[in-house]
Amino acid sequence: MASYTERLIQREKEVGRPIRVGVVGAGQMGRGLIATIERSRGMEVSVIADIAPERGVQAYAKTGRGEAATVTSDVAEAAELIEAGRPVVIDDGLQVPKLPVDIVLEVSGVPEIAAQIAWASLVNRKDVALMTVEADVTVGLLLASVANAGNQVYTICRGDEPVECLKLVEYAEDLGLTVIATGKGKNNPNRPTDVIEDVYDEAIAKGMNPRILCEFTDGTKTQLEMAALSNATGIPVDVGGMHGPSCTIDELATKLIPVSDGGILNRFPAVEYTVEGDVAPGIFVVVRSEDEVQTDELDFLKLGKGPYYAIYRPHHLASIEAHLSISEAVLDRRADFQTKVWRSEVVSRTKFGVAAGTTLEGMGGHHVRGWIMDADEARALNAVPVGIVGGCRLIRDLPADAIVTYADVEVDETRPLVAMRRLQDSMLAAGLL
């Protein structure tokens, strides 16, 4: 099969225009994606939506597009400009699915917004690709089912660890190897009680939102990413929160294996992550060869010393790779990554003692961090998913390290993300998902 680039060029010749991409969010990740798409033949950014329109204008300017973007809040005007091939900036991401684009690319970083963008896209018969995995871990099964029923594409983008891990898992399975563990090396320090103030200076120096960096360092992001991988593959966690051992690349195939063979896993396969060592920023799948001939061949090829081996990729390229999912969606009508089962849940665990009456901050805040666990166990606890805990009012005191349950909080049921989650839960309970 021809490369994506060749096929995109051919498509543009046939259709008379490139793939039109509507991007929601022009922050750090969004700017990288916008630049990459504009460098790709056969696709272009037709509209950028951001609550700060000047960021969209600046993002366009850095692409060398050669034409200043028009800022407008008029949907009809925006549509006319897009049809004319002019770059457009609007301030409301929920309007992007109403415009003449082929796919909506969400890069807001805010799960509440990302879920609404995905829903609005599907309602408006548009394909949608998300960079905000937090939304998928909250309502991804619902969104995927709606898209698939309507012959649309809902996908999480290439480039981040869950999707690239999935590709390694599929590769290992295609080789006839048994998957024992899969996951990532954690890029940041692992400090579960970090709050915004702890990372503020580092975030500003890196040009990051401090809340997002806090979500990384307190471990929430890793828990979410591995839950997404779990729900896309059906591979569970071995223990709540995962083991997260200190590990080097050379140790992957000796540590992330069953206890009976000298490793740390009580059940397998399992999703996992590592700290320290040299695994980050890479991803891995640990496999077992079940065939003596194959084992001898893998040993001969210097993959390791069987029967356990680590297949390792030393990088994931985030915004540089994400646009590959646009090609997969538009050209092949396929999702690179979707939640398929509700195998794991990321619940909310208090960082410190929190008093009744507190309105809880969400991910990357002062009150809670994400904690992965078996979805059935989370359901039995009536635990609140970390994706919707922000904005909930605590109705009783909670000690440090407590799992927040629905009995502990008042939930604003008018929030669209909460409504979507309630619908997903109801459909799961009824066996409809």
RADA-V115423 format. One record per residue. N is the residue number from 0. RES is the residue in three letters. OMEGA is omega as a letter, one per 30 degrees, with the letter a starting at -180 (NA if undefined). Layout:
# RADA-V115423
<<N | RES | OMEGA> <N | RES | OMEGA>>
This chain:
# RADA-V115423
<<0 | MET | l> <1 | ALA | l> <2 | SER | l> <3 | TYR | a> <4 | THR | l> <5 | GLU | a> <6 | ARG | l> <7 | LEU | l> <8 | ILE | l> <9 | GLN | l> <10 | ARG | a> <11 | GLU | l> <12 | LYS | a> <13 | GLU | a> <14 | VAL | a> <15 | GLY | l> <16 | ARG | l> <17 | PRO | l> <18 | ILE | l> <19 | ARG | a> <20 | VAL | l> <21 | GLY | a> <22 | VAL | l> <23 | VAL | l> <24 | GLY | a> <25 | ALA | l> <26 | GLY | a> <27 | GLN | a> <28 | MET | l> <29 | GLY | l> <30 | ARG | l> <31 | GLY | l> <32 | LEU | l> <33 | ILE | l> <34 | ALA | a> <35 | THR | a> <36 | ILE | a> <37 | GLU | l> <38 | ARG | a> <39 | SER | l> <40 | ARG | l> <41 | GLY | l> <42 | MET | l> <43 | GLU | l> <44 | VAL | a> <45 | SER | l> <46 | VAL | l> <47 | ILE | l> <48 | ALA | l> <49 | ASP | l> <50 | ILE | l> <51 | ALA | a> <52 | PRO | a> <53 | GLU | l> <54 | ARG | l> <55 | GLY | l> <56 | VAL | l> <57 | GLN | l> <58 | ALA | l> <59 | TYR | a> <60 | ALA | a> <61 | LYS | l> <62 | THR | a> <63 | GLY | a> <64 | ARG | l> <65 | GLY | a> <66 | GLU | a> <67 | ALA | a> <68 | ALA | l> <69 | THR | l> <70 | VAL | a> <71 | THR | l> <72 | SER | a> <73 | ASP | a> <74 | VAL | l> <75 | ALA | l> <76 | GLU | l> <77 | ALA | a> <78 | ALA | l> <79 | GLU | l> <80 | LEU | l> <81 | ILE | l> <82 | GLU | l> <83 | ALA | l> <84 | GLY | a> <85 | ARG | l> <86 | PRO | a> <87 | VAL | l> <88 | VAL | l> <89 | ILE | a> <90 | ASP | a> <91 | ASP | a> <92 | GLY | a> <93 | LEU | l> <94 | GLN | a> <95 | VAL | l> <96 | PRO | l> <97 | LYS | a> <98 | LEU | a> <99 | PRO | l> <100 | VAL | a> <101 | ASP | a> <102 | ILE | l> <103 | VAL | a> <104 | LEU | a> <105 | GLU | a> <106 | VAL | a> <107 | SER | a> <108 | GLY | a> <109 | VAL | a> <110 | PRO | l> <111 | GLU | l> <112 | ILE | a> <113 | ALA | a> <114 | ALA | l> <115 | GLN | l> <116 | ILE | l> <117 | ALA | a> <118 | TRP | l> <119 | ALA | l> <120 | SER | a> <121 | LEU | l> <122 | VAL | a> <123 | ASN | l> <124 | ARG | l> <125 | LYS | l> <126 | ASP | a> <127 | VAL | l> <128 | ALA | a> <129 | LEU | l> <130 | MET | a> <131 | THR | a> <132 | VAL | l> <133 | GLU | l> <134 | ALA | a> <135 | ASP | a> <136 | VAL | l> <137 | THR | a> <138 | VAL | a> <139 | GLY | a> <140 | LEU | l> <141 | LEU | a> <142 | LEU | l> <143 | ALA | a> <144 | SER | l> <145 | VAL | a> <146 | ALA | a> <147 | ASN | l> <148 | ALA | a> <149 | GLY | a> <150 | ASN | l> <151 | GLN | l> <152 | VAL | l> <153 | TYR | a> <154 | THR | l> <155 | ILE | a> <156 | CYS | l> <157 | ARG | l> <158 | GLY | l> <159 | ASP | a> <160 | GLU | a> <161 | PRO | a> <162 | VAL | a> <163 | GLU | l> <164 | CYS | l> <165 | LEU | l> <166 | LYS | l> <167 | LEU | l> <168 | VAL | l> <169 | GLU | l> <170 | TYR | a> <171 | ALA | l> <172 | GLU | l> <173 | ASP | l> <174 | LEU | a> <175 | GLY | l> <176 | LEU | l> <177 | THR | a> <178 | VAL | l> <179 | ILE | l> <180 | ALA | l> <181 | THR | a> <182 | GLY | a> <183 | LYS | l> <184 | GLY | a> <185 | LYS | a> <186 | ASN | a> <187 | ASN | l> <188 | PRO | a> <189 | ASN | a> <190 | ARG | a> <191 | PRO | a> <192 | THR | l> <193 | ASP | l> <194 | VAL | a> <195 | ILE | a> <196 | GLU | a> <197 | ASP | a> <198 | VAL | a> <199 | TYR | a> <200 | ASP | l> <201 | GLU | a> <202 | ALA | a> <203 | ILE | l> <204 | ALA | a> <205 | LYS | a> <206 | GLY | a> <207 | MET | l> <208 | ASN | a> <209 | PRO | l> <210 | ARG | l> <211 | ILE | l> <212 | LEU | l> <213 | CYS | l> <214 | GLU | l> <215 | PHE | a> <216 | THR | l> <217 | ASP | l> <218 | GLY | a> <219 | THR | a> <220 | LYS | l> <221 | THR | l> <222 | GLN | l> <223 | LEU | a> <224 | GLU | a> <225 | MET | l> <226 | ALA | l> <227 | ALA | l> <228 | LEU | l> <229 | SER | a> <230 | ASN | l> <231 | ALA | a> <232 | THR | a> <233 | GLY | l> <234 | ILE | a> <235 | PRO | l> <236 | VAL | l> <237 | ASP | l> <238 | VAL | l> <239 | GLY | a> <240 | GLY | a> <241 | MET | a> <242 | HIS | a> <243 | GLY | a> <244 | PRO | l> <245 | SER | a> <246 | CYS | l> <247 | THR | l> <248 | ILE | a> <249 | ASP | a> <250 | GLU | a> <251 | LEU | a> <252 | ALA | l> <253 | THR | l> <254 | LYS | a> <255 | LEU | l> <256 | ILE | a> <257 | PRO | l> <258 | VAL | a> <259 | SER | l> <260 | ASP | l> <261 | GLY | a> <262 | GLY | a> <263 | ILE | a> <264 | LEU | l> <265 | ASN | l> <266 | ARG | a> <267 | PHE | g> <268 | PRO | a> <269 | ALA | l> <270 | VAL | a> <271 | GLU | l> <272 | TYR | l> <273 | THR | l> <274 | VAL | a> <275 | GLU | l> <276 | GLY | a> <277 | ASP | a> <278 | VAL | l> <279 | ALA | g> <280 | PRO | a> <281 | GLY | l> <282 | ILE | a> <283 | PHE | l> <284 | VAL | l> <285 | VAL | a> <286 | VAL | l> <287 | ARG | l> <288 | SER | a> <289 | GLU | a> <290 | ASP | a> <291 | GLU | a> <292 | VAL | l> <293 | GLN | l> <294 | THR | l> <295 | ASP | a> <296 | GLU | l> <297 | LEU | l> <298 | ASP | a> <299 | PHE | a> <300 | LEU | l> <301 | LYS | l> <302 | LEU | a> <303 | GLY | l> <304 | LYS | a> <305 | GLY | g> <306 | PRO | a> <307 | TYR | a> <308 | TYR | l> <309 | ALA | l> <310 | ILE | a> <311 | TYR | l> <312 | ARG | a> <313 | PRO | a> <314 | HIS | l> <315 | HIS | a> <316 | LEU | l> <317 | ALA | a> <318 | SER | l> <319 | ILE | a> <320 | GLU | a> <321 | ALA | a> <322 | HIS | l> <323 | LEU | l> <324 | SER | l> <325 | ILE | l> <326 | SER | a> <327 | GLU | a> <328 | ALA | a> <329 | VAL | a> <330 | LEU | a> <331 | ASP | l> <332 | ARG | a> <333 | ARG | l> <334 | ALA | l> <335 | ASP | a> <336 | PHE | l> <337 | GLN | l> <338 | THR | a> <339 | LYS | l> <340 | VAL | l> <341 | TRP | a> <342 | ARG | a> <343 | SER | l> <344 | GLU | l> <345 | VAL | a> <346 | VAL | a> <347 | SER | a> <348 | ARG | a> <349 | THR | l> <350 | LYS | a> <351 | PHE | l> <352 | GLY | a> <353 | VAL | a> <354 | ALA | l> <355 | ALA | a> <356 | GLY | l> <357 | THR | l> <358 | THR | a> <359 | LEU | l> <360 | GLU | a> <361 | GLY | a> <362 | MET | l> <363 | GLY | a> <364 | GLY | a> <365 | HIS | a> <366 | HIS | a> <367 | VAL | l> <368 | ARG | l> <369 | GLY | a> <370 | TRP | a> <371 | ILE | l> <372 | MET | l> <373 | ASP | a> <374 | ALA | l> <375 | ASP | l> <376 | GLU | l> <377 | ALA | l> <378 | ARG | l> <379 | ALA | l> <380 | LEU | a> <381 | ASN | a> <382 | ALA | l> <383 | VAL | l> <384 | PRO | a> <385 | VAL | a> <386 | GLY | a> <387 | ILE | a> <388 | VAL | l> <389 | GLY | a> <390 | GLY | l> <391 | CYS | a> <392 | ARG | a> <393 | LEU | a> <394 | ILE | l> <395 | ARG | a> <396 | ASP | l> <397 | LEU | l> <398 | PRO | l> <399 | ALA | l> <400 | ASP | l> <401 | ALA | l> <402 | ILE | a> <403 | VAL | l> <404 | THR | l> <405 | TYR | l> <406 | ALA | a> <407 | ASP | a> <408 | VAL | l> <409 | GLU | a> <410 | VAL | l> <411 | ASP | a> <412 | GLU | l> <413 | THR | l> <414 | ARG | a> <415 | PRO | a> <416 | LEU | l> <417 | VAL | l> <418 | ALA | l> <419 | MET | a> <420 | ARG | l> <421 | ARG | l> <422 | LEU | l> <423 | GLN | l> <424 | ASP | a> <425 | SER | a> <426 | MET | l> <427 | LEU | a> <428 | ALA | a> <429 | ALA | a> <430 | GLY | a> <431 | LEU | l> <432 | LEU | NA>>
